[in-house]
Amino acid sequence: VQLQASGGGLVQAGGSLRLSCAASGRTFSNYGMGWFRQAPGKDREFVAGISWNGGSTRYTDSVKGRFTVSRDNAKNTVYLEMNSLKPEDTSVYYCAASASGYYNRRADLYDYWGQGTQVTVSS
């Protein structure tokens, strides 16, 4: 699976962005998907995940109520809608695919990764 993340940018605190991750190469609907982020000098952090059919989602506590993960299997795309953004959300955001069909908080359990998209939130 090849993953291409997009939609990052510079936004003021309180603003919104929608990240997209387009997949190609294999049957996208078989894969669980995760969104991770990594700030300079920090470990890669799980942000949100969604199961192969969208029936199950999970979020890290710091984004609950502000971020929403969704997917459109007909378009081979997973989304991360980010609202009420805070400066501490500033990171490079990555999408990842797991052949298990489910998400996981552990980055090492994903099989494929996108290239990352920068999100910068100014105060």
TORKOL-4160 file (C-alpha; in steps of 0.2 Angstrom, whole numbers, padded with zeros to 4 digits, m for minus):
123
<pt num="1" X="0000" Y="0000" Z="0000"/>
<pt num="2" X="0006" Y="0017" Z="m0005"/>
<pt num="3" X="0000" Y="0031" Z="0006"/>
<pt num="4" X="0000" Y="0050" Z="0002"/>
<pt num="5" X="m0004" Y="0062" Z="0016"/>
<pt num="6" X="m0010" Y="0080" Z="0012"/>
<pt num="7" X="m0019" Y="0094" Z="0020"/>
<pt num="8" X="m0007" Y="0101" Z="0032"/>
<pt num="9" X="m0003" Y="0119" Z="0034"/>
<pt num="10" X="m0002" Y="0135" Z="0045"/>
<pt num="11" X="m0017" Y="0139" Z="0055"/>
<pt num="12" X="m0021" Y="0150" Z="0070"/>
<pt num="13" X="m0026" Y="0143" Z="0087"/>
<pt num="14" X="m0044" Y="0139" Z="0087"/>
<pt num="15" X="m0044" Y="0135" Z="0068"/>
<pt num="16" X="m0047" Y="0119" Z="0058"/>
<pt num="17" X="m0039" Y="0108" Z="0046"/>
<pt num="18" X="m0043" Y="0092" Z="0037"/>
<pt num="19" X="m0030" Y="0080" Z="0033"/>
<pt num="20" X="m0032" Y="0067" Z="0020"/>
<pt num="21" X="m0022" Y="0051" Z="0017"/>
<pt num="22" X="m0025" Y="0043" Z="0000"/>
<pt num="23" X="m0020" Y="0025" Z="m0003"/>
<pt num="24" X="m0016" Y="0015" Z="m0018"/>
<pt num="25" X="m0009" Y="m0002" Z="m0022"/>
<pt num="26" X="m0019" Y="m0014" Z="m0012"/>
<pt num="27" X="m0036" Y="m0017" Z="m0006"/>
<pt num="28" X="m0038" Y="m0002" Z="0006"/>
<pt num="29" X="m0054" Y="m0008" Z="0014"/>
<pt num="30" X="m0044" Y="m0022" Z="0022"/>
<pt num="31" X="m0033" Y="m0011" Z="0032"/>
<pt num="32" X="m0035" Y="m0003" Z="0049"/>
<pt num="33" X="m0028" Y="0015" Z="0048"/>
<pt num="34" X="m0019" Y="0026" Z="0061"/>
<pt num="35" X="m0014" Y="0044" Z="0062"/>
<pt num="36" X="0002" Y="0048" Z="0071"/>
<pt num="37" X="0011" Y="0064" Z="0074"/>
<pt num="38" X="0029" Y="0068" Z="0079"/>
<pt num="39" X="0036" Y="0085" Z="0085"/>
<pt num="40" X="0054" Y="0089" Z="0084"/>
<pt num="41" X="0064" Y="0080" Z="0098"/>
<pt num="42" X="0049" Y="0069" Z="0103"/>
<pt num="43" X="0043" Y="0052" Z="0100"/>
<pt num="44" X="0030" Y="0048" Z="0087"/>
<pt num="45" X="0013" Y="0049" Z="0095"/>
<pt num="46" X="m0003" Y="0040" Z="0091"/>
<pt num="47" X="m0017" Y="0052" Z="0088"/>
<pt num="48" X="m0032" Y="0042" Z="0081"/>
<pt num="49" X="m0036" Y="0026" Z="0073"/>
<pt num="50" X="m0050" Y="0018" Z="0063"/>
<pt num="51" X="m0055" Y="0000" Z="0059"/>
<pt num="52" X="m0056" Y="m0007" Z="0042"/>
<pt num="53" X="m0075" Y="m0004" Z="0040"/>
<pt num="54" X="m0075" Y="0012" Z="0050"/>
<pt num="55" X="m0085" Y="0004" Z="0064"/>
<pt num="56" X="m0072" Y="0007" Z="0078"/>
<pt num="57" X="m0062" Y="0022" Z="0081"/>
<pt num="58" X="m0050" Y="0028" Z="0095"/>
<pt num="59" X="m0042" Y="0044" Z="0100"/>
<pt num="60" X="m0028" Y="0049" Z="0111"/>
<pt num="61" X="m0035" Y="0059" Z="0126"/>
<pt num="62" X="m0028" Y="0076" Z="0121"/>
<pt num="63" X="m0038" Y="0077" Z="0105"/>
<pt num="64" X="m0054" Y="0069" Z="0110"/>
<pt num="65" X="m0069" Y="0080" Z="0106"/>
<pt num="66" X="m0058" Y="0090" Z="0094"/>
<pt num="67" X="m0052" Y="0078" Z="0081"/>
<pt num="68" X="m0063" Y="0066" Z="0071"/>
<pt num="69" X="m0056" Y="0051" Z="0060"/>
<pt num="70" X="m0066" Y="0044" Z="0046"/>
<pt num="71" X="m0063" Y="0034" Z="0030"/>
<pt num="72" X="m0071" Y="0032" Z="0013"/>
<pt num="73" X="m0067" Y="0015" Z="0006"/>
<pt num="74" X="m0074" Y="0019" Z="m0011"/>
<pt num="75" X="m0061" Y="0033" Z="m0012"/>
<pt num="76" X="m0047" Y="0024" Z="m0004"/>
<pt num="77" X="m0045" Y="0038" Z="0008"/>
<pt num="78" X="m0044" Y="0041" Z="0027"/>
<pt num="79" X="m0047" Y="0058" Z="0035"/>
<pt num="80" X="m0043" Y="0067" Z="0050"/>
<pt num="81" X="m0054" Y="0082" Z="0054"/>
<pt num="82" X="m0045" Y="0094" Z="0067"/>
<pt num="83" X="m0055" Y="0107" Z="0075"/>
<pt num="84" X="m0051" Y="0119" Z="0089"/>
<pt num="85" X="m0032" Y="0117" Z="0085"/>
<pt num="86" X="m0020" Y="0122" Z="0099"/>
<pt num="87" X="m0001" Y="0126" Z="0097"/>
<pt num="88" X="0003" Y="0110" Z="0105"/>
<pt num="89" X="m0005" Y="0101" Z="0090"/>
<pt num="90" X="0010" Y="0107" Z="0080"/>
<pt num="91" X="0018" Y="0092" Z="0072"/>
<pt num="92" X="0021" Y="0082" Z="0057"/>
<pt num="93" X="0006" Y="0071" Z="0055"/>
<pt num="94" X="0008" Y="0053" Z="0047"/>
<pt num="95" X="m0005" Y="0041" Z="0041"/>
<pt num="96" X="m0001" Y="0022" Z="0043"/>
<pt num="97" X="m0010" Y="0006" Z="0037"/>
<pt num="98" X="m0011" Y="m0010" Z="0047"/>
<pt num="99" X="m0015" Y="m0027" Z="0038"/>
<pt num="100" X="m0023" Y="m0033" Z="0054"/>
<pt num="101" X="m0038" Y="m0022" Z="0049"/>
<pt num="102" X="m0038" Y="m0013" Z="0066"/>
<pt num="103" X="m0029" Y="0002" Z="0073"/>
<pt num="104" X="m0016" Y="0001" Z="0086"/>
<pt num="105" X="m0007" Y="0013" Z="0097"/>
<pt num="106" X="0010" Y="0006" Z="0094"/>
<pt num="107" X="0018" Y="0013" Z="0078"/>
<pt num="108" X="0028" Y="m0003" Z="0076"/>
<pt num="109" X="0013" Y="m0013" Z="0072"/>
<pt num="110" X="0009" Y="m0004" Z="0056"/>
<pt num="111" X="0014" Y="m0010" Z="0039"/>
<pt num="112" X="0014" Y="0005" Z="0028"/>
<pt num="113" X="0017" Y="0024" Z="0031"/>
<pt num="114" X="0014" Y="0039" Z="0022"/>
<pt num="115" X="0027" Y="0053" Z="0020"/>
<pt num="116" X="0020" Y="0065" Z="0033"/>
<pt num="117" X="0012" Y="0082" Z="0032"/>
<pt num="118" X="0016" Y="0097" Z="0043"/>
<pt num="119" X="0003" Y="0105" Z="0054"/>
<pt num="120" X="0008" Y="0122" Z="0062"/>
<pt num="121" X="m0003" Y="0130" Z="0074"/>
<pt num="122" X="0001" Y="0148" Z="0079"/>
<pt num="123" X="m0004" Y="0156" Z="0095"/>
